[in-house]
């Protein structure tokens, strides 16, 4: 991941060539981009927004309140590890 001089600026990383993850700290939004297709519409379920192409292919996900989402995921991982260590 490329570090920027301004720590509050948007950061991003590429995964497996075409996927890209970026974070916007000012809005606390984590974005996972799958492709560069044009956006036709979006659907929001709780704090996750899925953007679709005209062919109904997911283009990217946005996790609103990303800090809370990451914290919740971390808690799930920790509890799962404890369960399997029993």
Secondary structure, DSSP 8 states (H G I E B T S, - for coil): ----SSTTS-EEEEETTTEEEEEETTTTEEEEE-------EEEEETTEEEEE-TTS-EEEEEEETHHHHHHHHHHHHHHHHHHHH-
